[in-house]
Amino acid sequence: MAFEKPKSSNWWKTQGGAVECSISFGTSGAGTAHIVGNKLYIDVTATLTAEAAAMAVTVPIAMRVIDVMVVRNGTAGGGFTVDILNGVGGTSITGGALAAASGDTDVVRATELDDAAFDIDKDGVLSFTVGTATMAGNIVIDFLPTT
């Protein structure tokens, strides 16, 4: 059986392989969040300004976060920090901030995950804080489904 060639960058979203998640933003920003397989993809299409409640994503299943990567869009200005929390104003999953270098597009991976915070309940919220500057790009979260 041959695989069908993707017709666009959003092809996988239209073929039943993605589950859309609810996403909200603080005072600025725009984007989408989808789960495909065991990954949560967050696409921040409009720049978030530095703020404590930059965005929140409600996840439809219980999960354990096992890896986090931030992909910085090269048009987002200087360097920035992103912290990912379990719940709005909750405990940091990444044990502090993820820092992205200034300059061209960068990929930064969390160096640690806090086992006191990496389990997210069904219909739980992952919240994100942005510090230091502005942020646009992608956040990719690997997870294991839990019951």
Summary of the structure (lengths in Angstrom):
residues: 147
radius of gyration: 15.0
end to end distance: 34.5
largest distance: 50.0
contacts: 444
relative contact order: 0.26
helix: 3%
strand: 52%
